[in-house]
């Protein structure tokens, strides 16, 4: 099993920045954290970003390109999401994910086996 714990959420004004962190534990050798999703109130969970830990290759949802940066620290089983120029539309619970069955680049929620409990990010206008 893999356990994921997110941290770093909170309340921020529009235009501000927040960095989220996700720490993996357990059998992270085979399923380290590699992706972030988010879920706004009344909406489905959507892909935000993913990283290939071996090469640093990344993939982003279109609305966050140029504003968000995903990175990984392999030594610490951590994955981060640096979020800049936040907007009210970014308000959501952000989830860390691991164990994609279809590769690190998957944007499909059901492909991931492990999830954190989520951390709330609220952007005020």
C-alpha positions in Angstrom: 0.0 0.0 0.0 0.9 3.6 -0.5 0.0 6.5 1.7 -0.1 10.1 0.4 -0.3 13.2 2.6 -0.8 16.6 1.1 0.1 19.9 2.8 0.3 23.6 2.0 -3.2 24.6 1.1 -4.9 27.7 2.4 -6.5 31.0 1.6 -4.8 33.3 -0.8 -5.8 36.5 -2.7 -6.1 36.5 -6.5 -2.7 36.9 -8.1 -1.0 35.2 -5.1 1.1 32.0 -4.9 0.9 28.8 -3.0 3.0 25.7 -3.0 1.5 22.3 -2.3 3.5 19.3 -1.1 2.7 15.6 -1.2 4.7 13.0 0.7 4.4 9.4 -0.1 5.1 6.5 2.2 4.8 2.7 2.1 5.5 1.0 -1.1 6.4 4.1 -2.9 9.3 2.4 -4.8 6.7 1.0 -7.3 4.1 3.8 -7.0 5.6 7.1 -6.0 3.4 10.2 -6.2 3.4 11.7 -9.7 0.3 13.8 -10.3 -2.0 16.4 -9.0 -5.8 16.6 -9.5 -8.3 19.1 -8.1 -12.0 19.1 -7.4 -14.1 22.3 -7.2 -17.5 22.3 -5.4 -20.1 20.5 -7.5 -17.5 19.5 -10.2 -15.8 16.3 -11.1 -12.2 15.8 -10.1 -9.9 17.0 -12.9 -6.3 16.6 -13.9 -3.9 19.4 -13.1 -0.4 18.2 -13.6 1.9 15.2 -13.8 5.6 14.6 -13.7 7.9 11.7 -14.8 10.2 11.4 -11.9 13.0 9.8 -13.8 13.4 12.5 -16.4 11.5 15.5 -15.0 9.1 15.6 -18.0 5.9 17.3 -17.2 2.3 17.6 -18.4 -0.2 20.3 -17.5 -3.9 21.0 -17.9 -4.3 23.9 -20.4 -5.7 26.4 -17.9 -2.7 26.1 -15.6 0.1 26.1 -18.1 2.6 28.9 -17.4 1.2 29.4 -13.9 1.7 26.1 -12.2 4.9 24.0 -11.9 5.0 20.4 -10.8 8.3 18.9 -9.5 9.5 15.8 -7.7 12.1 15.1 -5.1 13.0 11.4 -5.6 15.1 11.1 -2.5 12.2 12.2 -0.3 9.3 10.6 -2.2 7.8 14.1 -2.5 6.0 15.8 -5.3 5.3 19.6 -5.3 2.9 21.9 -7.1 4.0 25.6 -7.2 1.0 27.7 -8.1 1.4 31.3 -9.2 -1.0 34.0 -10.3 -3.8 32.1 -8.7 -7.4 32.9 -9.7 -10.8 32.3 -8.1 -11.4 29.6 -10.6 -8.4 27.7 -9.1 -10.4 27.3 -5.8 -10.7 23.5 -5.2 -9.5 20.7 -3.1 -6.2 19.5 -4.5 -5.3 15.8 -4.4 -2.0 14.0 -4.9 -2.1 10.8 -6.9 0.1 7.8 -7.4 0.2 4.4 -9.1 -1.0 5.2 -12.5 -1.8 2.1 -14.5 -1.3 3.9 -17.8 1.9 5.8 -17.3 3.0 8.9 -15.6 1.3 11.1 -18.2 -2.2 9.9 -17.6 -4.9 12.5 -17.1 -7.6 10.0 -16.2 -8.6 9.9 -12.5 -9.5 6.2 -12.6 -6.0 5.3 -13.8 -4.5 6.1 -10.4 -4.6 3.7 -7.6 -3.6 5.8 -4.6 -4.9 9.2 -3.4 -4.2 11.6 -0.6 -6.9 13.1 1.5 -6.7 16.4 -0.3 -5.9 20.0 0.7 -8.1 23.0 0.3 -7.0 26.0 -1.8 -9.3 29.0 -1.7 -8.6 32.0 -3.9 -10.4 35.2 -3.0 -11.1 37.9 -5.6 
